[in-house]
């Protein structure tokens, strides 16, 4: 709908399901250490980065852009 390719999108999530959904869609994914988490620690997930929150996501996107 937005006209962008999956690799140009960034998924931010807090659980294994978020990481799996992003990977299935072909998107990079950052994990945050708060939220649902499904009982798992986010540092055990296979995300592309572990970030403290949305301000850090914005900073990383701005620096990469």
Secondary structure, 3 states (H helix, E strand, C coil): CCCCCHHHCEEEECCHHHHHHHHHHCCEEEEECCCCHHHCCHHHCCCCEEECCHHHHHHHHHHHC
